[in-house]
């Protein structure tokens, strides 16, 4: 505890495995990447950069441990992949015309 720097005076007490922030943001980034990669091409990598910084912020402020965030990222990527697969199967990929 002597080596942990907390930036928040009061946390909600819900710091547990997994990080919901990481799961949500990586899930959205994966869905956007897989669904819109034909439209935005290489710009979609910014979705993962954004998700990484959100996840890192959870560690930085002392709300989650790194494995909490890694578990959330893995879960989010899995759910985003499944959701994008269902979406693309039902509606098809977005493409530039």
C-alpha positions in Angstrom: 0.0 0.0 0.0 3.0 2.3 0.6 3.8 2.2 -3.1 0.3 2.9 -4.5 -0.5 6.4 -5.4 -4.2 7.1 -5.4 -5.4 10.2 -7.3 -8.9 10.0 -6.2 -9.9 10.8 -2.6 -12.9 8.5 -2.7 -13.5 5.6 -5.0 -16.8 3.9 -5.5 -15.4 0.7 -4.0 -16.2 -1.3 -7.1 -12.7 -1.9 -8.3 -12.9 -5.5 -9.1 -12.1 -7.9 -11.9 -12.8 -7.0 -14.7 -12.7 -3.3 -15.6 -16.0 -2.4 -17.1 -14.5 0.7 -18.7 -12.0 -1.4 -20.6 -14.6 -3.9 -21.7 -16.9 -1.2 -23.0 -14.3 0.8 -24.8 -12.5 -2.1 -26.3 -15.8 -3.7 -27.3 -16.9 -0.5 -29.1 -13.5 -0.1 -30.7 -13.5 -3.7 -32.0 -17.1 -3.3 -33.3 -16.2 -0.1 -35.0 -13.0 -1.4 -36.5 -14.6 -4.6 -37.9 -17.7 -2.9 -39.2 -16.3 0.4 -40.6 -12.8 -0.6 -41.7 -14.0 -0.4 -45.4 -15.0 3.2 -44.9 -12.4 4.7 -42.7 -9.5 2.3 -43.5 -6.4 3.0 -41.4 -8.1 5.7 -39.3 -9.9 3.0 -37.4 -6.7 2.3 -35.4 -7.5 5.4 -33.5 -10.4 3.6 -31.9 -7.9 1.2 -30.2 -5.7 4.1 -29.2 -8.7 5.8 -27.6 -9.7 2.5 -25.8 -6.1 2.0 -24.6 -5.9 5.5 -23.0 -9.3 5.0 -21.3 -8.1 1.7 -19.9 -4.7 3.1 -18.9 -6.5 5.9 -17.0 -8.2 3.3 -14.8 -4.8 2.0 -13.7 -3.3 5.5 -13.4 -5.9 6.8 -11.0 -5.7 3.6 -8.9 -9.2 2.3 -9.6 -8.0 -1.0 -11.2 -5.0 -3.3 -11.4 -3.4 -4.0 -14.8 -4.9 -7.5 -14.9 -8.4 -6.1 -14.4 -7.9 -3.9 -17.4 -6.4 -6.6 -19.5 -9.3 -8.9 -18.6 -11.8 -6.2 -19.6 -10.0 -5.6 -22.8 -10.0 -9.3 -23.8 -13.7 -9.6 -22.9 -14.5 -6.4 -24.8 -12.6 -7.5 -27.9 -14.5 -10.9 -27.8 -17.9 -9.3 -27.4 -17.1 -6.6 -30.0 -16.0 -9.4 -32.5 -19.2 -11.4 -31.9 -21.4 -8.4 -32.2 -19.7 -7.2 -35.4 -20.0 -10.7 -36.9 -23.7 -10.8 -36.2 -24.2 -7.2 -37.5 -22.2 -7.9 -40.7 -24.0 -11.1 -41.3 -27.4 -9.4 -41.0 -26.7 -6.0 -42.6 -23.4 -6.4 -44.4 -20.2 -4.4 -44.3 -20.1 -0.7 -44.8 -18.2 0.1 -48.0 -17.1 3.1 -49.9 -19.0 3.5 -53.1 
